[in-house]
Amino acid sequence: MQKKGVFIIESLEFEDEKDDLFEGKFLSRILDLGGIETEYFYIRTKKELEEVLEIFKESNFRYLHFSCHGSEKSIETTLDSINFQLFSELVTPYLKFKRLFISACSVVNKNLAKEIFPFVKCYSLIGFDKEVYFSDAAITWASFYHIMLKKDRMTYDDISPLLKKLSELYQIPINYFQASKTAKSKFKLKRFKLNKKAST
């Protein structure tokens, strides 16, 4: 039986480490305070990612959260750049009936979705496709998990309105990719954009 809680994998640049910008660690502590079980691992290499994914498999957590840097075509660890195709090969064996959350600038886009959904029954992929400040990302994720995991019920009707509210509240764009049996791409995308009136 899958466990309620969040498995967090984090990897930063050396400068971020120096400045203590550990968003994933912050998120883990906040959720622990709220009674939500987490496991947190900090990695610096692709090899470490492979090892930690095995731990994720054994943990049986429902939700996998990455906190890292990235681009429109890759995920970045401290020492390695992992293109989306390779990232998919690494993570899809562990995503069956799971949800994937990625806190990284520009990463959660159609390029990544195309490498995930056709290959595994992953329920959803949620994150940002624009540059996002550390503080904005941290408070957004903390709020999302705190509210969603009170009931531990993640359905489209629960997730979508909450993401919309958080996007408007914190003025941060969020992409929500959902698995689809009917779409040729095997996914549907819901974009929560910035409220232009609120941002002027």
Backbone as JSON, one array per atom type, in Angstrom:
{
  "sequence": "MQKKGVFIIESLEFEDEKDDLFEGKFLSRILDLGGIETEYFYIRTKKELEEVLEIFKESNFRYLHFSCHGSEKSIETTLDSINFQLFSELVTPYLKFKRLFISACSVVNKNLAKEIFPFVKCYSLIGFDKEVYFSDAAITWASFYHIMLKKDRMTYDDISPLLKKLSELYQIPINYFQASKTAKSKFKLKRFKLNKKAST",
  "N": [[0.84, -1.2, 0.0], [0.55, 2.21, -0.87], [2.27, 5.0, 0.62], [1.17, 7.84, 2.47], [2.51, 10.98, 1.94], [5.57, 12.85, 1.16], [8.31, 12.43, -0.92], [11.38, 13.82, -1.14], [13.81, 15.08, -3.31], [16.75, 16.84, -3.63], [18.95, 19.13, -5.33], [21.5, 21.42, -5.74], [23.29, 24.38, -6.94], [26.74, 25.12, -6.15], [26.96, 27.71, -5.16], [24.4, 28.23, -4.26], [24.27, 26.42, -2.16], [26.15, 27.55, -0.47], [24.82, 29.9, 0.17], [22.75, 28.89, 1.62], [20.3, 28.1, 0.44], [18.29, 26.01, 0.56], [15.67, 24.85, -0.61], [14.18, 22.45, -0.78], [14.85, 21.16, 1.63], [13.84, 23.01, 3.46], [11.11, 22.78, 2.78], [10.64, 20.12, 3.55], [10.95, 20.31, 6.34], [8.87, 22.08, 7.04], [6.63, 20.58, 6.28], [6.92, 18.37, 7.94], [6.49, 19.6, 10.4], [3.81, 20.05, 10.14], [2.79, 17.57, 10.44], [2.99, 15.89, 8.27], [4.39, 13.23, 6.66], [7.73, 12.94, 5.47], [10.54, 12.19, 3.34], [13.85, 13.14, 2.88], [16.45, 13.82, 0.61], [19.67, 14.88, -0.28], [21.44, 15.43, -3.22], [24.27, 15.33, -5.54], [25.03, 14.37, -7.98], [24.35, 12.51, -11.05], [24.65, 9.78, -10.66], [24.19, 9.52, -7.9], [21.51, 10.25, -7.94], [20.35, 8.05, -9.23], [20.74, 6.09, -7.27], [19.22, 7.11, -5.13], [16.68, 7.1, -6.19], [16.09, 4.41, -6.11], [15.8, 4.12, -3.39], [13.53, 5.67, -3.08], [11.71, 4.01, -4.4], [11.62, 1.83, -2.62], [10.57, 3.1, -0.42], [7.91, 3.59, -0.98], [6.38, 5.9, -1.16], [3.79, 8.13, -2.3], [4.19, 10.49, -3.64], [6.57, 12.23, -5.51], [9.04, 14.62, -5.26], [11.05, 17.02, -6.79], [13.63, 19.32, -6.18], [15.49, 21.63, -7.72], [17.82, 22.95, -10.19], [17.25, 23.92, -13.63], [16.41, 23.75, -17.17], [14.75, 24.46, -20.31], [15.19, 22.07, -21.47], [16.54, 20.32, -19.86], [17.42, 18.75, -16.69], [19.17, 19.83, -13.85], [21.77, 18.7, -11.81], [24.06, 19.26, -9.09], [26.57, 18.68, -10.19], [26.1, 17.45, -12.64], [24.48, 17.58, -15.84], [21.35, 16.66, -16.97], [19.67, 15.59, -19.66], [16.24, 15.71, -20.88], [15.4, 13.3, -22.05], [17.16, 11.37, -21.01], [16.65, 11.8, -18.3], [14.0, 10.94, -18.19], [14.38, 8.2, -18.72], [15.63, 7.49, -16.39], [13.76, 8.08, -14.32], [11.13, 7.18, -15.0], [10.75, 4.35, -14.53], [9.99, 4.37, -11.9], [7.66, 5.73, -11.53], [5.07, 4.74, -11.81], [1.68, 5.0, -11.23], [2.12, 7.2, -9.6], [2.68, 10.63, -8.51], [4.39, 13.39, -9.89], [6.35, 16.1, -8.93], [8.03, 19.05, -9.71], [10.25, 21.44, -8.74], [11.69, 23.71, -10.3], [13.17, 26.13, -12.36], [11.7, 26.72, -15.49], [11.46, 24.03, -16.27], [9.13, 22.31, -16.22], [7.49, 21.6, -18.76], [6.13, 21.06, -22.11], [8.07, 19.62, -23.46], [9.27, 18.01, -21.51], [7.0, 16.63, -20.57], [6.37, 15.08, -22.79], [8.31, 13.19, -22.66], [7.68, 11.73, -20.5], [4.86, 10.88, -20.04], [4.01, 9.13, -22.24], [5.31, 6.8, -21.6], [4.87, 5.77, -19.08], [2.45, 5.11, -16.5], [2.0, 7.65, -15.04], [0.37, 9.76, -12.85], [0.31, 12.59, -12.75], [2.11, 15.63, -13.55], [3.56, 18.39, -12.14], [4.52, 21.8, -11.95], [6.85, 24.48, -12.71], [7.25, 26.53, -15.66], [8.63, 28.77, -16.03], [11.01, 31.28, -14.89], [11.47, 31.29, -11.42], [11.37, 32.75, -8.18], [13.21, 31.68, -5.29], [11.93, 32.05, -2.77], [9.24, 32.37, -3.5], [8.66, 29.91, -4.73], [9.09, 28.12, -2.6], [7.11, 28.82, -0.66], [4.82, 28.37, -2.14], [4.85, 25.58, -2.68], [4.82, 24.56, -0.06], [2.34, 25.47, 0.85], [0.63, 24.18, -0.96], [1.04, 21.35, -0.51], [0.41, 21.24, 2.22], [-2.32, 21.83, 2.29], [-3.44, 19.96, 0.48], [-2.68, 17.45, 1.5], [-3.92, 17.19, 3.92], [-6.27, 15.84, 3.65], [-5.33, 13.93, 2.05], [-6.06, 13.48, -0.57], [-5.85, 13.5, -3.86], [-7.24, 14.53, -6.6], [-8.3, 15.56, -9.89], [-10.34, 17.44, -9.58], [-9.76, 18.4, -7.08], [-7.08, 19.26, -7.15], [-6.79, 21.1, -9.34], [-8.41, 23.56, -8.83], [-7.09, 24.43, -6.52], [-4.43, 24.89, -7.35], [-4.93, 26.99, -9.1], [-5.79, 28.98, -7.31], [-3.46, 29.3, -5.74], [-1.64, 30.13, -7.66], [-2.7, 32.62, -8.32], [-2.62, 33.88, -5.81], [0.11, 33.92, -5.02], [1.22, 34.95, -7.25], [2.47, 33.4, -9.35], [3.3, 31.45, -12.15], [1.93, 28.27, -12.99], [2.23, 24.98, -14.23], [0.15, 22.27, -14.99], [0.21, 19.07, -15.76], [-1.7, 16.37, -16.76], [-2.33, 12.89, -16.82], [-3.76, 11.32, -19.69], [-6.08, 9.23, -21.24], [-7.28, 9.51, -23.68], [-6.06, 11.56, -25.18], [-3.73, 12.05, -27.82], [-1.12, 12.6, -27.19], [-0.96, 11.53, -24.7], [-1.3, 13.09, -22.49], [-2.83, 15.91, -20.8], [-2.81, 19.45, -20.59], [-3.03, 21.96, -18.17], [-2.81, 25.32, -17.75], [-1.88, 27.69, -15.36], [-1.83, 30.92, -15.32], [-0.23, 34.15, -14.73], [-2.12, 36.7, -13.13], [-2.8, 39.4, -14.9], [-3.92, 41.88, -14.23], [-3.58, 41.96, -11.48], [-0.87, 42.06, -11.33], [0.04, 44.51, -12.18]],
  "CA": [[0.0, 0.0, 0.0], [1.34, 3.43, -0.97], [2.29, 5.81, 1.84], [0.87, 9.26, 2.41], [3.69, 11.79, 2.24], [6.33, 13.39, 0.04], [9.72, 12.05, -1.01], [12.01, 15.03, -1.7], [15.19, 15.0, -3.79], [17.22, 18.2, -3.91], [20.31, 19.32, -5.82], [21.69, 22.84, -5.99], [24.63, 24.84, -7.31], [27.58, 25.36, -4.98], [26.66, 29.04, -4.63], [23.15, 28.09, -3.5], [24.62, 25.74, -0.91], [26.83, 28.55, 0.36], [23.81, 30.87, 0.64], [21.77, 28.14, 2.4], [19.01, 28.17, -0.25], [17.82, 24.64, 0.45], [14.21, 24.88, -0.68], [13.66, 21.13, -0.47], [15.01, 20.91, 3.07], [12.85, 23.88, 4.09], [9.81, 22.17, 2.57], [10.57, 18.93, 4.38], [10.77, 20.71, 7.73], [7.53, 22.65, 7.16], [5.65, 19.5, 6.21], [7.07, 17.59, 9.17], [5.81, 20.36, 11.46], [2.38, 19.89, 9.93], [2.4, 16.17, 10.61], [3.05, 15.19, 6.98], [5.64, 12.46, 6.6], [8.6, 13.19, 4.32], [11.93, 11.74, 3.32], [14.63, 14.16, 2.17], [17.81, 13.45, 0.22], [20.41, 15.85, -1.07], [22.36, 14.76, -4.15], [25.07, 16.21, -6.39], [25.38, 13.72, -9.24], [23.41, 11.59, -11.68], [24.81, 8.48, -10.01], [23.46, 9.58, -6.63], [20.09, 10.26, -8.27], [19.97, 6.66, -9.49], [20.69, 5.39, -5.99], [18.12, 7.63, -4.31], [15.43, 6.63, -6.79], [15.87, 3.07, -5.58], [15.27, 4.33, -2.03], [12.16, 6.11, -3.3], [10.92, 2.81, -4.71], [11.43, 1.05, -1.4], [9.78, 3.9, 0.54], [6.5, 3.47, -1.38], [5.67, 7.17, -1.1], [2.96, 8.4, -3.47], [4.53, 11.75, -4.3], [8.01, 12.47, -5.69], [9.27, 16.05, -5.44], [12.42, 17.43, -7.09], [13.98, 20.73, -6.03], [16.78, 21.69, -8.42], [17.85, 23.91, -11.29], [16.96, 23.27, -14.9], [16.18, 24.57, -18.35], [13.66, 23.95, -21.12], [15.56, 20.77, -22.05], [17.35, 19.49, -18.96], [17.43, 18.84, -15.23], [20.55, 20.03, -13.43], [22.25, 18.44, -10.46], [25.22, 20.11, -8.79], [27.72, 18.36, -11.05], [25.71, 16.83, -13.91], [23.32, 18.05, -16.58], [20.63, 15.47, -17.42], [18.64, 15.99, -20.62], [14.94, 15.14, -20.54], [15.31, 11.9, -22.46], [17.87, 10.57, -20.02], [15.91, 11.93, -17.05], [12.86, 10.04, -18.31], [14.86, 6.83, -18.59], [15.98, 7.28, -14.99], [12.65, 8.19, -13.36], [9.86, 6.53, -15.35], [10.53, 3.06, -13.89], [9.55, 4.56, -10.52], [6.53, 6.67, -11.5], [3.77, 4.12, -12.05], [0.65, 5.37, -10.25], [2.67, 8.23, -8.71], [2.61, 12.01, -9.0], [5.72, 13.99, -9.94], [6.39, 17.54, -8.75], [9.38, 19.55, -9.94], [10.45, 22.85, -8.43], [12.88, 24.12, -11.06], [12.81, 27.12, -13.37], [11.57, 26.39, -16.92], [11.53, 22.59, -16.54], [7.86, 21.6, -16.4], [6.95, 22.04, -20.03], [5.7, 19.97, -22.98], [9.23, 18.8, -23.8], [9.41, 17.0, -20.46], [5.79, 15.81, -20.54], [6.45, 14.12, -23.9], [9.27, 12.14, -22.3], [7.17, 11.03, -19.31], [3.53, 10.26, -20.07], [3.83, 7.98, -23.13], [6.11, 5.66, -21.18], [4.53, 5.28, -17.75], [1.18, 5.59, -15.99], [2.2, 8.68, -14.02], [-0.9, 10.48, -12.77], [0.43, 14.01, -13.07], [3.38, 16.35, -13.45], [3.22, 19.77, -11.77], [5.68, 22.65, -11.66], [6.98, 25.79, -13.35], [7.97, 26.61, -16.92], [9.25, 30.1, -16.05], [11.93, 31.51, -13.77], [10.71, 31.51, -10.18], [12.21, 33.04, -7.02], [13.27, 30.65, -4.25], [10.92, 32.3, -1.74], [7.91, 32.12, -4.07], [8.51, 28.47, -4.93], [9.02, 27.45, -1.3], [5.82, 29.03, -0.01], [3.8, 27.75, -2.98], [4.83, 24.12, -2.43], [4.41, 24.31, 1.32], [0.88, 25.68, 0.92], [-0.03, 23.14, -1.74], [1.06, 20.06, 0.2], [-0.28, 21.37, 3.51], [-3.77, 21.77, 2.07], [-3.83, 18.72, -0.2], [-2.43, 16.22, 2.26], [-4.79, 17.09, 5.09], [-7.22, 14.78, 3.31], [-4.6, 12.97, 1.23], [-6.92, 13.18, -1.71], [-5.45, 14.29, -5.01], [-7.96, 14.31, -7.84], [-8.3, 16.77, -10.71], [-11.27, 18.42, -9.0], [-9.13, 18.98, -5.89], [-5.8, 19.88, -7.49], [-6.9, 22.22, -10.27], [-8.8, 24.83, -8.22], [-6.1, 24.88, -5.55], [-3.33, 25.47, -8.1], [-5.39, 28.28, -9.6], [-5.77, 29.93, -6.19], [-2.08, 29.56, -5.35], [-1.05, 30.92, -8.74], [-3.19, 34.0, -8.17], [-2.21, 34.41, -4.52], [1.56, 34.16, -4.97], [1.62, 35.5, -8.55], [3.45, 32.49, -9.9], [2.67, 30.58, -13.15], [2.07, 26.85, -12.69], [1.75, 24.05, -15.24], [-0.41, 21.02, -14.44], [0.04, 18.03, -16.77], [-2.47, 15.25, -16.24], [-2.39, 11.74, -17.72], [-4.99, 11.24, -20.45], [-6.22, 8.02, -22.07], [-7.81, 9.87, -24.99], [-5.17, 12.46, -25.92], [-2.68, 11.37, -28.57], [0.14, 12.84, -26.47], [-1.1, 10.83, -23.41], [-1.43, 14.04, -21.39], [-3.52, 17.17, -20.99], [-2.13, 20.53, -19.88], [-3.77, 23.1, -17.64], [-1.88, 26.38, -17.37], [-2.36, 28.73, -14.45], [-0.97, 32.05, -15.63], [-0.31, 35.31, -13.85], [-3.22, 37.63, -13.29], [-2.17, 40.64, -15.36], [-4.45, 43.02, -13.49], [-3.01, 41.96, -10.14], [0.58, 42.23, -11.39], [0.37, 45.86, -12.62]],
  "C": [[0.88, 1.25, 0.0], [1.18, 4.3, 0.28], [1.91, 7.26, 1.55], [2.13, 10.03, 2.77], [4.45, 12.14, 0.98], [7.8, 12.97, 0.16], [10.42, 13.16, -1.78], [13.46, 14.77, -2.06], [15.63, 16.4, -4.18], [18.65, 18.19, -4.42], [20.48, 20.77, -6.25], [23.09, 23.14, -6.54], [25.42, 25.11, -6.03], [27.26, 26.71, -4.34], [25.38, 29.02, -3.8], [23.42, 27.43, -2.15], [25.26, 26.73, 0.06], [25.84, 29.53, 0.97], [22.66, 30.2, 1.4], [20.37, 28.19, 1.77], [18.47, 26.76, -0.51], [16.29, 24.6, 0.52], [13.61, 23.54, -0.28], [13.74, 20.79, 1.0], [14.01, 21.75, 3.86], [11.46, 23.26, 3.98], [9.62, 20.94, 3.45], [10.29, 19.28, 5.84], [9.37, 21.26, 7.97], [6.48, 21.54, 7.19], [5.72, 18.61, 7.46], [6.37, 18.27, 10.34], [4.3, 20.21, 11.37], [1.89, 18.46, 10.03], [2.36, 15.37, 9.33], [4.4, 14.51, 6.85], [6.43, 12.79, 5.32], [9.88, 12.38, 4.46], [12.68, 12.71, 2.44], [16.03, 13.65, 1.87], [18.42, 14.56, -0.61], [21.43, 15.1, -1.92], [23.16, 15.78, -4.94], [25.35, 15.63, -7.78], [24.24, 12.85, -9.78], [23.46, 10.23, -11.0], [24.07, 8.45, -8.68], [21.95, 9.59, -6.87], [19.59, 8.83, -8.5], [19.82, 5.88, -8.19], [19.49, 5.82, -5.14], [16.77, 7.22, -4.88], [15.1, 5.21, -6.34], [15.3, 3.15, -4.15], [13.82, 4.79, -2.11], [11.25, 4.92, -3.58], [10.62, 2.01, -3.45], [10.54, 1.78, -0.39], [8.28, 3.78, 0.29], [5.7, 4.75, -1.17], [4.89, 7.4, -2.39], [3.48, 9.56, -4.3], [6.04, 11.97, -4.3], [8.22, 13.93, -6.05], [10.75, 16.31, -5.69], [12.56, 18.93, -6.86], [15.38, 20.89, -6.6], [16.77, 22.86, -9.4], [17.55, 23.16, -12.58], [16.79, 24.27, -16.02], [15.01, 23.97, -19.12], [13.95, 22.55, -21.66], [16.29, 19.85, -21.08], [17.06, 19.75, -17.49], [18.89, 18.95, -14.81], [20.77, 19.55, -11.99], [23.47, 19.32, -10.24], [26.33, 19.92, -9.81], [27.36, 17.79, -12.41], [24.5, 17.52, -14.51], [22.65, 16.83, -17.2], [19.52, 15.9, -18.37], [17.35, 15.22, -20.33], [14.8, 13.68, -20.94], [15.97, 10.99, -21.44], [17.15, 10.63, -18.67], [14.7, 10.99, -17.05], [13.27, 8.59, -18.12], [15.18, 6.49, -17.13], [14.74, 7.19, -14.09], [11.39, 7.4, -13.71], [9.68, 5.13, -14.74], [9.95, 3.16, -12.47], [8.26, 5.37, -10.4], [5.16, 6.04, -11.73], [2.82, 4.4, -10.89], [1.17, 6.36, -9.2], [2.36, 9.6, -9.3], [4.0, 12.64, -8.85], [5.59, 15.51, -9.85], [7.83, 18.01, -8.92], [9.43, 21.05, -9.7], [11.78, 23.27, -9.06], [12.44, 25.06, -12.16], [12.79, 26.49, -14.77], [11.4, 24.91, -17.25], [10.2, 21.96, -16.91], [7.13, 22.16, -17.62], [6.6, 20.82, -20.9], [6.87, 19.06, -23.39], [9.42, 17.68, -22.78], [8.2, 16.07, -20.44], [5.83, 14.73, -21.63], [7.41, 12.97, -23.6], [8.78, 11.31, -21.11], [5.91, 10.22, -19.6], [3.36, 9.11, -21.07], [4.47, 6.69, -22.62], [5.75, 5.08, -19.81], [3.18, 5.86, -17.32], [1.43, 6.48, -14.78], [0.94, 9.55, -14.01], [-0.78, 11.94, -13.19], [1.87, 14.5, -12.91], [3.04, 17.81, -13.22], [4.49, 20.56, -11.47], [5.67, 23.91, -12.51], [7.68, 25.68, -14.71], [8.59, 28.0, -17.12], [10.23, 30.21, -14.89], [11.13, 31.91, -12.54], [11.69, 31.77, -9.03], [12.12, 31.91, -5.99], [12.14, 30.82, -3.25], [9.51, 32.0, -2.25], [7.66, 30.63, -4.24], [8.3, 27.76, -3.6], [7.65, 27.61, -0.66], [4.68, 28.41, -0.81], [3.7, 26.26, -2.7], [4.36, 23.79, -1.02], [2.9, 24.44, 1.47], [0.14, 24.56, 0.21], [-0.1, 21.82, -0.98], [0.29, 20.12, 1.52], [-1.79, 21.21, 3.33], [-4.18, 20.42, 1.48], [-3.72, 17.49, 0.68], [-3.17, 16.16, 3.59], [-5.79, 15.95, 4.88], [-6.55, 13.66, 2.53], [-5.45, 12.51, 0.05], [-6.54, 14.07, -2.87], [-6.2, 13.81, -6.25], [-7.94, 15.62, -8.62], [-9.17, 17.85, -10.08], [-10.73, 19.06, -7.72], [-7.9, 19.81, -6.26], [-5.98, 21.16, -8.3], [-7.33, 23.54, -9.62], [-7.78, 25.35, -7.21], [-4.9, 25.51, -6.26], [-3.69, 26.84, -8.66], [-5.32, 29.34, -8.5], [-4.35, 30.29, -5.79], [-1.35, 30.4, -6.4], [-1.44, 32.39, -8.62], [-2.66, 34.64, -6.9], [-0.74, 34.81, -4.52], [2.12, 34.72, -6.28], [2.76, 34.69, -9.18], [2.76, 31.58, -10.93], [2.95, 29.11, -12.86], [1.51, 26.03, -13.84], [1.31, 22.75, -14.57], [-0.66, 20.07, -15.61], [-0.64, 16.84, -16.12], [-2.49, 14.13, -17.27], [-3.75, 11.68, -18.4], [-5.0, 9.98, -21.32], [-6.62, 8.37, -23.5], [-6.88, 10.75, -25.82], [-4.05, 11.67, -26.6], [-1.34, 11.47, -27.85], [0.19, 12.09, -25.14], [-1.16, 11.77, -22.22], [-2.28, 15.23, -21.81], [-2.81, 18.22, -20.13], [-3.11, 21.61, -19.45], [-2.75, 24.13, -17.17], [-2.57, 27.37, -16.43], [-1.39, 29.9, -14.58], [-1.13, 33.17, -14.62], [-1.53, 36.15, -14.17], [-2.64, 38.98, -13.64], [-2.65, 41.86, -14.59], [-3.8, 43.13, -12.13], [-1.53, 42.27, -10.15], [0.99, 43.63, -11.83], [0.42, 46.82, -11.44]]
}
